[in-house]
Amino acid sequence: MTNANKYTERAELLAKRDSVDAELRYALTGEQTYTWRNHPASEPVTARCNEHGEYREYSFLINLTKGPARRMHSGCPECLRIELEGAERALLDHRIADLLADAGIGRRFERCELDNYEPVTPDAAANREACLSYANSWPEYFAAGTSMAMIGRCGTGKNHLAVGLAKKIIREHQARVLITDVMQISRAVKSTWRANAERTEADVLSDFTTPDLLIIDELGAQLGNLSELAILQELINTRYESMLPTIVISNLTLEQLRQGVGDRIVDRVTDGGNNRLVFDWPSYRGKGSAAA
């Protein structure tokens, strides 16, 4: 769906929600909206809904410029409440769909959920529970700016859990989450160094420094690349100072990561090494799962 179509659909959903909300307020109070306030109202009467029984019905007369006058009646309040809940749910579903579409979830990981992660060891099960706890406690972790590192061998499910965690946070808390990797960040920033670049480095960095949660894959793959390390340091430091959580994923051990990207980055995303999940069992990639 194009951005124009998304905006149109959202505008239609908002208009529907507001219209039903106005109808419900009239059905509950009999107070006419600003648009209809000068139209003559009648005394309320008792009406009956086939589903919810009797209710107090309000009405007013609209004198049209052409044709006979038209009487507007209030509806069943309970029916309108149900309709309003549906309109609000549709708006929420639309918002969640937008957030998921913009989260950077790769096609290979689209089916990854915390619920369908298959732990092959007790440590894998513990890591899944830790991710579930992080997602369930997102408001507290977000307020505290709590970051985390997921480190260890390839093919052990780090990306599966990270994507599942991101989806749960989006669906349940409507947070803005972005999943990316070091190479994508580096390319985006370096693209601004050209003389004819349309965006500034600050513009691009804001794409990564402003999401509620940023998940960075392949940390440590840029060993020895000073320019990429400088970009990462600025990015992670900005998020750290803004108290915005960052989750990093790496195939290195904690010590290898310290040697590769430095103590400063590692300490800021692990709270001195405390907030880390270790994936040190053999790879199960190729066994039907989206392990990574």
Summary of the structure (lengths in Angstrom):
residues: 292
radius of gyration: 26.5
end to end distance: 29.2
largest distance: 83.2
contacts: 861
relative contact order: 0.12
helix: 51%
strand: 16%
